[in-house]
C-alpha cells in the first residue's frame, strides 16, 4: 500500500473508530440507570400531580428519550434564524390551552449546545423552558424541555425547574 492511500485511509479509519466507540458509550446510558430512573420518576410525579391524565411515552426507538404529554397538538411555528430573519413555518408539537408537554433526553458528556441554559423560548402559542442538568458522576447530562401555555400555574414550572436543579446538584 502506498503512502498516498494510507494518508487518506488513516483519518477515515480513526473517524469510524471514534463514531463507533461514541455509539457504544451512549448505549450504556439508559433511563433504567439509578440516577436517571429516580429523576424520571420524580419528574413524572410532579407532572402527574398537576396533570393526572398525562401520558408517558418513549417516542424514539432508543431508550434515551422520554415524553410526558397532556392536551397537545401540532402547531405551525415560525422560528428566527441566527441572523434574525424568519424561516418558513415548520410543524411543532406543543401544548394546547391547559395542556403540557415535557421531554427529557440523556446525552453523554457535559452540555455543549449553543443555547445558554436554562432559557425560555417564546414560540408564540406556547413557551419552551430548556434546561440541561449535568451529572459528572455518570459523565452525562439531560436535555429537559418544558412546553407550556402562557396561562399555566406557575407552581408547575417552578417545581419542575427546582427538580432539574436538584438533579444537577446531586453528585
N, C-alpha and C positions, 0 to 999 in steps of 0.2 A: 504494500500500500504506500502510495507516495505521500509526501508531506502535505501537499495541497489538499488531498482528500481528508487527511487527519485534521487539518486546520479548521475545516467547517464541520466535520463529524463530531469532534470532541465537545464543542459548546452545545451542539444539539443533544448529545447523549447526557450531558450534565443537566440541561433543562428538563429532559424527560425524567431523569432521576429525582430532581427536586420536586417536580409535579407529582410523581408517584408517591414519594415519601410524604409530601404535604397531604395528599388524599388519605393515606393510611393513618396519619396522625389525627386528622379530623374524624375518622371513623371511631376513634376511642371516645370522643366526647358525645354523650347522649343525655337525654332527659331522665334516664334511669340512674345516672350517677348521683350520689348523695347531695352535693350542694345544689345541683340543678333541679333534682326531684323536689327537694324541700322548697326551693324558690317557686317552682311551678304550682305546687300545692297551695302555698301561701297566696300567690297571685290569684289563683283560681278561687280561693276562699274570699278574698276581698271583692273580686268581681261578682261572685255568687251572692255575696251579702247585699249588694245593691241591684243586681240583675239576676234573680234566681233562675230565669229561663235561658240564661246564656249557655251557648254550646261550646265545647272544647273540641277542636279538630286539629289533625296533623295534615295540613294542606299539601305538603310535598311528600314525595316518596321516601325521603330520608327522615331520620328521627331528630333532625336539628331544628325543626320549626314547629311552633305551637300557635294556635289562633283561637281566641275566645271571641264569640260574636253574638250580638243580640240586635235585632231590627236593623239589619244592614241592607244596603242596595248599591248598585253601581252608579257612579256619577261621571259626567264628562267634565274634566278639570283642566284648565289652562295653567301650565307651570312656567315660571320665568326661566330664561337661560342664565348663564353666568354673566352675560353682558347686559341683562335687564330686559331683553326683548321677550315677547311671549311666544311660546311654542303652540303648535296646533293642540287642540283639546285631546286628551287621552283618557281612556276609561280607568277609573279608580274605585275600588271598593271602599265604602265608608259608612258611618252610622247615619241612620235616619234620625229624625227627632225622637228623643227618649231612647235612643239606641247607643251601642258602644261596640268598638272593635279594638282588640288588643292583640298584638303579635309579639312573639319572643323567639329569637334565633340564637343558637350557640355558634360562636366563632373562635377559632384558635388564636392565641396571642393577644396582645393589647389592641385596643381600638385605635385605628389609624385612618379613619374616614375623614372626608372633607368638612363635614358639619361639626361645629363646636357643639358639644352635648353637655348637659341637657339643653334642648332648644325646642321651642314650639313653632310649628309652621302653620300658617293660615292657608287653608285650601278653599276658602270662600264658603263652602257648605258646612264645613267642619274644621276642627283644628287637629293637628298631629303633634303630640309631645314625644320626642325621640330621646331616649336615654341609652347609655352604653356602659353599664357597670362592668368593672374589670375584677377578675379574681386571679391574683398572682399565684396562689397556692395550687391551682389546677391549670394555669397557663392558658386561660381563655377569658373571653368577655361575652356578654349578651348584647344584642340589639333589641331593645324593647320599644315598641311604638304603640302609643295610646291614641286612638282616633276617637274624638268625642265632639258632640254638638255644642254650640255656644251656651245652651241652657242647662248644661249638666250640673249636678250637685257638686260643688267644688270640693266636698269631702272625699269624693271618689278619686279625683285627680291627686289630691294631697296624700291620701293613703297609699295609692299606687306608687307615687314618687318617693314616699318615705320607705316603702318596701324595697324599691330598687336601690335607694341609697344605702339601706341596711345590708343588702347583698354585696354592694361594692365595698363596704367597710369590714365585712367579715372575712378574716383570713386566718 
